[in-house]
Amino acid sequence: MKSHVLRPLWVVLVVIGLILVARYFVVPPDFGIYERGFMYGFHRKSNEKEWEAFKVKYRTKTYCKDCHPDKYESNMSSKHHVIQCENCHGPAIDHPENPPKLTINRKRSLCIRCHAYLPYPTSQRAKIKGIDPKEHNPGMECVTCHNPHKPDMEGW
Amino acid sequence: MRQTRREFLKTITRGAIATALPIGAFKFLSPREARAAVASSNVRWGFLVDTYKCVGCGFCVKACKLENEVPYDAPVTRTWVERYVILKNGRMLADTPMGARDGFTDPKVQEQEVNPRDIAKAFFVPKLCNQCENPPCVQVCPVGATYQRADGVVLVDRSWCIGCGYCIMACPYGVRFFHPIYHTAEKCTFCIHRLVKGMNTACVDACPFGARKVGNLKDPNDPVTQVILNQRVAVLKPEYGTKPQAFYIGLDENVR
């Protein structure tokens, strides 16, 4: 015990002890190995719940159809039935409480995402009816002539 | 027994430290404990992309950014769409302007005019986190901030991430990035907040053409599992041994 050789050993042990005490207070109690083992599953379990509680913003057509049945029906009977309302109207979030009004994107740039013609074989893109945005009434909003809910019917 | 003051004080100090150490602090991870914690799950989320159906509209990217609060105008995104144009002379052009957030509307690729007659094949490839069975990004995390859930989804604990960036380097698919606001590693979560509520991911819902699908790979009757079992599908970079769980129909050798 009196040996000067052993003295550093006590210092090391005390340091290790202090680290363990600090670790006990710093590491959350639910931190551990879970289903995917030590290599992939070493984490704080409550973080999974935190991610699951993330706010859903895109509510899909099922959320829109009860209050806007006319728009829903007219859209569902057209070729544009594959497009979600929220793709153009923006995420519903908690509409009508928050936001009370959705901002409709009427911009040309929205339509030409699909309808700017690109001559691509082996892609569905070439099969969509497309225009050259530089030639086809440049500067005008598509909705001036085309009904986005029911594009089969020309005009409004 | 004679005892000096010095010895007495030493013994007292040592004793106090020993009692102050809680037993729990000594708990380390033994391999047996680790194995016992490994329980099986009956859900394994997987993804299916049909590159024939994708038209490059980019609605998936827009929906993902707004749904998951990824800064809209920052040049980062959890999912993106790549355009590949392979010319008849064998040259390949590829681009993804702003991750295709606003879709592909310009026939120019990499700011080059392309004569439609020179195109041998051209297509769009949506990309997102593969939720690998052996995620290399998780292995390299020095603090246990990124992890894989029982259902295969790899997540990042923002409160625990130190922002070292090892995982961003380790991902062979480049799906991780720094979140410009939280300054932590950020990645696709497979919209786990939607999946647990019985919904689809935001990108799957936003896709008008059904080019993206998400499904439970442990359910043999799931439409996605059916396609993976019965059709010709491929994964990205299988040579890395990461066992990616996003499957692609119509994948080309030029796609990297």
Interface residues (C-beta under 8 A of the other chain):
Chain A: W10 V14 G17 L20 V21 R23 Y24 F31 G32 I33 Y34 E35 R36 G37 F38 M39 Y40 G41 F42 H43 R44 N47 E48 W51 E52 A53 F54 K55 V56 K57 Y58 T60 V82 I83 Q84 E86 N87 G90 P91 S109 I112 R113 C114 A116 L118 P119 Y120 P121 T122 S123 Q124 R125 I128 P133
Chain B: R14 I17 A18 A20 L21 P22 G24 A25 F26 L29 P31 E33 A34 R35 A37 V38 A39 S40 S41 T51 Y52 K53 C54 V55 G56 C57 G58 F59 K62 A63 L66 E67 N68 V85 D102 G103 F104 T105 D106 P107 P116 I119 A120 K121 A122 F123 F124 N134 P135 V138 Q139 G144 A145 T146 Y147 Q148 R149 A150 L155 D157 S159 W160 T189 I192 H193 R194 V196 K197 M199 A202 D205 A206 P208 F209 G210 A211 G250
